[in-house]
Amino acid sequence: MTEQIQPIRGMSDILPADTALWQQIESVIQRILAAYGYREIRIPLVERTELFRRSIGEVTDIVEKEMYTFNDRNDVSLTLRPEATAGIVRAGISNGLLHNQRQKLWCAGPMFRYEKPQKGRYRQFHQLDVEALGYTGPDIDAELIIMSQRIWQELGIEDVCLQINSLGTPESRAVYKDSLTAYFNRHLDALDADSRNRLQRNPLRILDSKNPDMRALIDAAPTITDTLDAESAAHFEALRTLLDDAGIACQVNPRLVRGLDYYSRTVFEWVTDRLGAQGAVCSGGRYDGLVEHMGGRKTPAVGWAIGMDRLVELYRLSGGALPGGQSDVYIVAVGDEALRAAFRIAEGLRDEYPNLRVETNCGGGSFKSQMKRADRSGAVVALILGEEEVAGKTVNVKLLREKSEQRRVAWDDVCKVIGDAIGDD
């Protein structure tokens, strides 16, 4: 027997029943994004490696350890995208979307990072990314957070908590870096190897350490709010006021940082304790220096990203309902003439009700086996055709989800009967 080809570790299939759940969640999110004026942009899965080295930063685990990078036939270094923000910014610059313009954009799809697979963390994972480019004030920061809150609300997710912080300007953050460097230098013996490396290159990255032995040392470190400049403090206070007006509770977390110089002011995360170690469901912040850093004109920007794999799991844990069956109407057809009639009736129903899910039995089978398939399809109604029905141009209508007698109706009346039974939308 030929050996089966196994899936790549950390890259999972999403099967039809689960895909329906994903589509249900995605449709809610896409409707909300449209209501706030955000438009979809689709970017390549593969970009030049330099894009991510420049945008994410070389002193990061993503770039140093986790990217899927390879040389193409022209010996150009390419990388499967590990996140979407860099690609969206690159697309904005490449296509002239940012010059004297403001853009509200979103992108969704698979991302790739080579890391240890675990619950909520995969090598191919799915992300929804939302960006507002060209906006300077705290109002757009608030809108993005309020919009994310609406997503939780409409999906019925309650076990999430908002954490926010401000990184200030690059100048005030440089003062904080000096203070942080001096602190960790005084405790050099307590640093692990990764943290010692980060100390020389970017001390803010030490605050991201997942080493539990470092927790107490990090908790006692200086906070970035100690060096926050006046303008950033006013921006942060205005954001908190807008969130308070919207009824959104938040927790100021001074350890919530981004380690790269083009991040500024607002950073935030929606976190939960229901997903184990992978507690962040949505992360975002302002990155006013990134567009210029990547070769574009100076452009303020802010955005967030949702880990869709984690959101789907959290939706399940929150009691999110699975979609209904794969069909609304299942047509049972016994015999060749009945099958021909079934196709005509099915197309008539689809013409009348474009959103109706109509499945015609294909592959033959006895009446009993076809009725079993109808039941397994999740359909609300079965339409039953045999020689007798074809001869009389009628069809038997059976409601599958309630106890009632089936009834025979003329072909011309099928659309009205189905509309009454299921709805005409």
LINRAKA-V883478 format. One record per backbone hydrogen bond with DSSP energy under -1.0 kcal/mol. NH is the residue of the N-H (numbers start at 0). CO is the residue of the C=O. E is the energy in kcal/mol with one decimal. If there is no record, write none. Layout:
nh:NH co:CO e:E
nh:NH co:CO e:E
This chain:
nh:10 co:7 e:-2.1
nh:18 co:14 e:-3.0
nh:19 co:15 e:-2.0
nh:21 co:17 e:-2.5
nh:22 co:18 e:-2.9
nh:23 co:19 e:-1.9
nh:24 co:20 e:-2.1
nh:25 co:21 e:-3.1
nh:26 co:22 e:-2.4
nh:27 co:23 e:-1.4
nh:28 co:24 e:-2.2
nh:29 co:25 e:-2.9
nh:30 co:26 e:-1.8
nh:31 co:27 e:-1.9
nh:32 co:28 e:-2.7
nh:33 co:29 e:-2.1
nh:34 co:30 e:-1.8
nh:35 co:31 e:-1.2
nh:36 co:33 e:-1.4
nh:37 co:32 e:-2.5
nh:38 co:103 e:-2.5
nh:40 co:105 e:-2.9
nh:46 co:78 e:-2.1
nh:48 co:76 e:-2.2
nh:50 co:47 e:-1.6
nh:52 co:48 e:-2.0
nh:53 co:49 e:-2.3
nh:54 co:50 e:-2.1
nh:55 co:51 e:-2.1
nh:56 co:51 e:-1.1
nh:59 co:57 e:-1.2
nh:63 co:59 e:-2.6
nh:64 co:60 e:-2.8
nh:65 co:60 e:-1.3
nh:65 co:61 e:-1.1
nh:66 co:61 e:-1.1
nh:68 co:66 e:-1.0
nh:69 co:77 e:-2.6
nh:71 co:75 e:-2.3
nh:74 co:71 e:-2.2
nh:77 co:69 e:-3.5
nh:78 co:46 e:-2.7
nh:79 co:67 e:-2.2
nh:80 co:44 e:-3.2
nh:87 co:83 e:-2.3
nh:88 co:84 e:-2.6
nh:89 co:85 e:-2.6
nh:90 co:86 e:-2.5
nh:91 co:87 e:-2.3
nh:92 co:88 e:-2.3
nh:93 co:89 e:-3.1
nh:94 co:90 e:-2.1
nh:95 co:92 e:-1.2
nh:96 co:91 e:-2.5
nh:100 co:97 e:-1.1
nh:102 co:132 e:-2.4
nh:104 co:130 e:-2.9
nh:105 co:38 e:-2.1
nh:106 co:128 e:-2.6
nh:108 co:126 e:-1.6
nh:110 co:124 e:-3.4
nh:111 co:80 e:-2.2
nh:112 co:122 e:-2.0
nh:113 co:65 e:-4.5
nh:114 co:112 e:-1.3
nh:117 co:120 e:-2.6
nh:120 co:117 e:-2.7
nh:122 co:9 e:-1.2
nh:123 co:9 e:-2.0
nh:124 co:110 e:-2.0
nh:126 co:108 e:-2.4
nh:127 co:305 e:-2.4
nh:128 co:106 e:-3.5
nh:129 co:303 e:-3.0
nh:130 co:104 e:-3.0
nh:131 co:301 e:-3.1
nh:132 co:102 e:-2.8
nh:133 co:299 e:-3.6
nh:141 co:137 e:-2.5
nh:142 co:138 e:-2.4
nh:143 co:139 e:-2.3
nh:144 co:140 e:-1.8
nh:145 co:141 e:-3.1
nh:146 co:142 e:-2.7
nh:147 co:143 e:-1.9
nh:148 co:144 e:-2.2
nh:149 co:145 e:-1.9
nh:150 co:146 e:-1.4
nh:151 co:147 e:-1.8
nh:152 co:148 e:-2.4
nh:153 co:149 e:-2.7
nh:154 co:150 e:-1.6
nh:156 co:151 e:-2.7
nh:159 co:157 e:-1.7
nh:160 co:270 e:-2.7
nh:162 co:268 e:-3.1
nh:163 co:250 e:-2.2
nh:164 co:266 e:-2.1
nh:166 co:264 e:-2.3
nh:172 co:168 e:-2.5
nh:173 co:169 e:-1.6
nh:174 co:170 e:-1.3
nh:175 co:171 e:-1.7
nh:176 co:172 e:-2.7
nh:177 co:173 e:-1.9
nh:178 co:174 e:-1.9
nh:179 co:175 e:-2.8
nh:180 co:176 e:-3.0
nh:181 co:177 e:-2.2
nh:182 co:178 e:-1.9
nh:183 co:179 e:-2.6
nh:184 co:180 e:-2.2
nh:185 co:181 e:-1.3
nh:187 co:184 e:-1.1
nh:189 co:186 e:-1.5
nh:190 co:187 e:-1.4
nh:195 co:191 e:-2.2
nh:196 co:192 e:-1.9
nh:197 co:193 e:-2.3
nh:198 co:194 e:-2.2
nh:199 co:195 e:-1.1
nh:201 co:197 e:-3.4
nh:204 co:201 e:-1.7
nh:205 co:202 e:-1.4
nh:206 co:203 e:-1.2
nh:207 co:204 e:-1.4
nh:208 co:205 e:-1.9
nh:213 co:210 e:-1.9
nh:214 co:211 e:-1.1
nh:217 co:213 e:-2.5
nh:218 co:214 e:-2.7
nh:219 co:215 e:-1.4
nh:220 co:217 e:-1.4
nh:225 co:222 e:-1.5
nh:226 co:223 e:-1.4
nh:232 co:228 e:-2.2
nh:233 co:229 e:-2.1
nh:234 co:230 e:-2.1
nh:235 co:231 e:-2.6
nh:236 co:232 e:-2.2
nh:237 co:233 e:-2.3
nh:238 co:234 e:-2.1
nh:239 co:235 e:-2.3
nh:240 co:236 e:-2.0
nh:241 co:237 e:-2.1
nh:242 co:238 e:-2.4
nh:243 co:239 e:-2.3
nh:244 co:240 e:-2.5
nh:245 co:241 e:-1.5
nh:246 co:243 e:-1.3
nh:247 co:242 e:-2.8
nh:250 co:161 e:-2.5
nh:252 co:163 e:-2.6
nh:255 co:252 e:-1.9
nh:262 co:259 e:-1.6
nh:263 co:285 e:-2.0
nh:264 co:167 e:-2.1
nh:266 co:164 e:-2.2
nh:267 co:283 e:-2.4
nh:268 co:162 e:-2.4
nh:269 co:281 e:-3.0
nh:270 co:160 e:-2.7
nh:271 co:278 e:-2.1
nh:277 co:274 e:-1.2
nh:278 co:276 e:-1.7
nh:280 co:269 e:-2.8
nh:281 co:269 e:-1.4
nh:282 co:304 e:-2.2
nh:283 co:267 e:-2.8
nh:284 co:302 e:-2.6
nh:285 co:265 e:-3.1
nh:286 co:300 e:-2.5
nh:288 co:261 e:-2.4
nh:289 co:286 e:-1.5
nh:292 co:288 e:-2.0
nh:293 co:289 e:-1.6
nh:294 co:291 e:-1.7
nh:295 co:290 e:-2.7
nh:301 co:131 e:-1.9
nh:302 co:284 e:-2.0
nh:303 co:129 e:-2.3
nh:304 co:282 e:-2.5
nh:305 co:127 e:-2.8
nh:306 co:280 e:-2.1
nh:307 co:125 e:-2.1
nh:310 co:306 e:-2.3
nh:311 co:307 e:-2.8
nh:312 co:308 e:-1.8
nh:313 co:309 e:-2.8
nh:314 co:310 e:-2.5
nh:315 co:311 e:-2.0
nh:316 co:312 e:-2.4
nh:317 co:313 e:-1.6
nh:318 co:315 e:-2.0
nh:319 co:314 e:-2.9
nh:325 co:376 e:-1.2
nh:326 co:376 e:-1.4
nh:327 co:356 e:-3.4
nh:328 co:356 e:-2.4
nh:329 co:380 e:-2.4
nh:330 co:358 e:-2.8
nh:331 co:382 e:-3.1
nh:333 co:384 e:-2.5
nh:338 co:334 e:-2.0
nh:339 co:335 e:-2.1
nh:340 co:336 e:-2.1
nh:341 co:337 e:-2.4
nh:342 co:338 e:-2.1
nh:343 co:339 e:-1.5
nh:344 co:340 e:-2.6
nh:345 co:341 e:-2.7
nh:346 co:342 e:-2.3
nh:347 co:343 e:-1.8
nh:348 co:344 e:-2.2
nh:349 co:345 e:-2.2
nh:350 co:346 e:-2.2
nh:351 co:347 e:-2.1
nh:352 co:348 e:-3.0
nh:355 co:352 e:-2.1
nh:358 co:328 e:-2.9
nh:360 co:330 e:-2.3
nh:369 co:365 e:-2.3
nh:370 co:366 e:-2.2
nh:371 co:367 e:-1.7
nh:372 co:368 e:-1.8
nh:373 co:369 e:-2.4
nh:374 co:370 e:-2.1
nh:375 co:371 e:-2.4
nh:376 co:372 e:-1.7
nh:377 co:374 e:-1.3
nh:379 co:327 e:-1.8
nh:380 co:327 e:-2.1
nh:381 co:397 e:-2.8
nh:382 co:329 e:-2.4
nh:383 co:395 e:-3.0
nh:384 co:331 e:-2.9
nh:389 co:385 e:-2.4
nh:390 co:386 e:-2.4
nh:391 co:387 e:-1.7
nh:393 co:388 e:-2.6
nh:394 co:408 e:-2.3
nh:395 co:383 e:-2.3
nh:396 co:406 e:-3.5
nh:397 co:381 e:-2.7
nh:399 co:379 e:-2.5
nh:406 co:396 e:-2.1
nh:408 co:394 e:-2.6
nh:410 co:392 e:-2.0
nh:412 co:409 e:-1.6
nh:413 co:410 e:-1.4
nh:416 co:412 e:-2.3
nh:417 co:413 e:-2.7
nh:418 co:414 e:-2.5
nh:419 co:415 e:-2.2
nh:420 co:416 e:-2.0
nh:421 co:417 e:-2.8
nh:422 co:418 e:-1.2
